[in-house]
Amino acid sequence: MSRRLPELLTGFAVIVTAVSFLIYAMLGAGQISTGGYPLQAQFASIGGLTVGADVKIGGVVIGHVASERLDPNTYEAIIRLAINNDIKVPEDSSASVTSDGLLGGSYVAVAPGGSNTMLAPGQTFSVTQSAINIQDLLGKFIFSMGSGSSSKPAQSSAPAVGPSSGNPAALK
């Protein structure tokens, strides 16, 4: 029995640790820190943008997407952004939904304006650009390439005969 006691205590410690991590993970799931001040942006389409996605200026993360909802009147997506308190955004800045490469996730890119007046907490970006759907663009490109070849006139495969054929022997 004295030999089994350390093994039982070790097993019990492993189980308690695993349960603690499980409880911690379940309590923290779906919660996004809302530190910073809120700004809003309205888009016709947000593509694959999700709550928790980054907000960047010049590639540097300055906040995250805190929430997203649909405006029942205009059917546009309204995004609430949480911007770090130490970052001030000029009021003439624009926001756009951008992809992080072909396979990357979406984020909100902010292009700062030149105004000396900054957006106050709760204000909305006046200029926004919706997400571009890469799949639609590729589909349009592929179909435009396929229809472009059928509109050309067919060329004759018979060899040209006569002095204008480019044959130096025919010119003599």
C-alpha positions in Angstrom: 0.0 0.0 0.0 2.9 2.4 0.7 4.1 1.9 -2.9 0.7 2.9 -4.4 0.2 6.1 -2.4 2.6 8.2 -4.5 1.0 6.8 -7.7 -2.5 7.6 -6.5 -1.5 11.2 -5.4 0.2 11.8 -8.8 -2.9 10.5 -10.7 -5.2 12.7 -8.5 -3.0 15.8 -9.2 -3.1 15.1 -12.9 -6.9 14.8 -12.9 -7.4 18.0 -10.8 -5.1 19.9 -13.2 -7.0 18.7 -16.3 -10.3 19.6 -14.7 -9.0 23.0 -13.8 -7.9 23.7 -17.4 -11.2 22.4 -18.7 -13.2 24.8 -16.4 -10.9 27.7 -17.3 -11.4 27.1 -21.1 -15.2 26.7 -20.8 -15.5 30.0 -18.8 -13.3 32.0 -21.2 -14.9 30.6 -24.4 -16.7 33.2 -26.6 -15.5 36.2 -24.4 -13.7 39.0 -26.1 -11.9 41.6 -24.1 -13.6 45.0 -24.7 -10.7 47.1 -23.6 -10.4 50.4 -25.5 -12.9 52.8 -26.8 -15.7 51.9 -29.3 -16.0 53.0 -32.9 -18.5 51.9 -35.5 -18.3 51.1 -39.2 -21.1 50.2 -41.6 -20.5 47.9 -44.6 -22.6 46.4 -47.4 -20.7 43.1 -47.0 -18.2 42.0 -44.4 -17.3 38.6 -46.0 -15.6 36.3 -43.5 -15.0 38.9 -40.8 -15.7 37.6 -37.4 -15.9 38.9 -33.8 -12.4 39.0 -32.4 -10.8 39.8 -35.8 -7.9 42.4 -35.8 -8.2 46.1 -36.6 -5.0 47.3 -38.1 -3.3 50.5 -39.2 -0.3 50.0 -41.4 -0.2 46.3 -40.5 0.0 47.0 -36.8 -2.9 45.7 -34.6 -4.7 48.6 -32.9 -7.8 46.8 -31.7 -10.3 44.2 -32.6 -13.9 43.6 -33.8 -16.1 43.6 -30.6 -19.5 42.9 -32.2 -21.3 42.7 -35.5 -25.0 43.1 -36.3 -27.4 43.7 -39.2 -29.2 46.9 -39.6 -32.9 45.9 -40.2 -33.6 49.0 -42.3 -30.6 49.1 -44.7 -29.6 45.4 -44.4 -26.0 46.5 -43.9 -23.6 45.1 -41.4 -22.8 47.4 -38.5 -19.5 46.5 -36.8 -18.4 47.8 -33.4 -14.7 48.1 -33.0 -12.7 48.3 -29.8 -9.7 50.5 -30.4 -6.7 50.7 -28.0 -7.0 53.7 -25.7 -3.5 55.0 -26.7 -4.4 55.2 -30.4 -6.4 58.1 -31.7 -8.0 57.9 -35.1 -8.6 61.0 -37.3 -12.2 61.7 -38.2 -11.6 61.5 -41.9 -10.1 58.0 -41.8 -11.6 55.1 -43.8 -12.2 51.5 -42.8 -12.1 48.5 -45.1 -12.6 44.8 -44.7 -9.4 43.2 -46.0 -8.2 39.6 -46.4 -4.9 38.4 -44.9 -3.8 36.7 -48.2 -5.6 34.1 -50.2 -6.0 31.7 -47.3 -5.8 34.1 -44.4 -8.6 35.5 -42.3 -10.3 38.9 -42.7 -9.5 42.0 -40.7 -10.5 45.6 -40.7 -7.8 47.9 -42.2 -8.0 51.6 -41.1 -6.4 54.2 -43.4 -5.8 57.3 -41.3 -6.9 60.6 -42.7 -5.2 64.0 -42.3 -7.6 65.7 -40.0 -6.5 67.1 -36.6 -9.9 66.2 -35.2 -10.1 62.7 -33.8 -13.1 60.3 -33.8 -14.7 60.3 -30.4 -15.8 57.1 -28.7 -19.0 55.8 -30.3 -18.6 57.7 -33.5 -18.8 56.0 -37.0 -16.4 55.9 -39.9 -17.7 58.1 -42.7 -15.9 56.2 -45.4 -15.9 52.4 -45.6 -15.1 49.8 -48.2 -16.8 46.4 -48.1 -15.1 43.0 -48.4 -14.1 41.8 -51.9 -15.2 38.2 -52.6 -12.2 36.5 -54.1 -14.3 33.5 -55.3 -16.6 35.8 -57.3 -13.7 37.6 -58.9 -12.0 34.3 -59.9 -15.3 33.0 -61.4 -15.8 36.2 -63.4 -12.1 35.9 -64.7 -12.5 32.3 -65.7 -15.7 32.8 -67.5 -14.4 35.9 -69.3 -11.4 34.0 -70.5 -13.6 31.2 -71.8 -15.9 33.5 -73.8 -13.1 35.6 -75.2 -11.7 32.8 -77.4 -15.0 32.0 -79.2 -15.4 35.5 -80.6 -12.2 35.5 -82.7 -12.6 34.6 -86.4 -11.4 31.2 -87.5 -8.1 31.3 -89.4 -7.6 29.1 -92.5 -5.2 26.2 -92.1 -4.5 26.1 -95.8 -1.1 27.5 -96.9 -1.1 30.7 -98.7 -0.1 30.6 -102.4 1.3 33.3 -104.6 3.8 36.1 -104.5 2.6 37.5 -101.2 3.0 34.3 -99.3 6.3 35.2 -97.9 8.1 32.5 -99.9 11.3 33.9 -101.3 11.3 31.4 -104.2 7.8 32.6 -105.3 9.1 36.2 -105.6 11.6 35.4 -108.3 
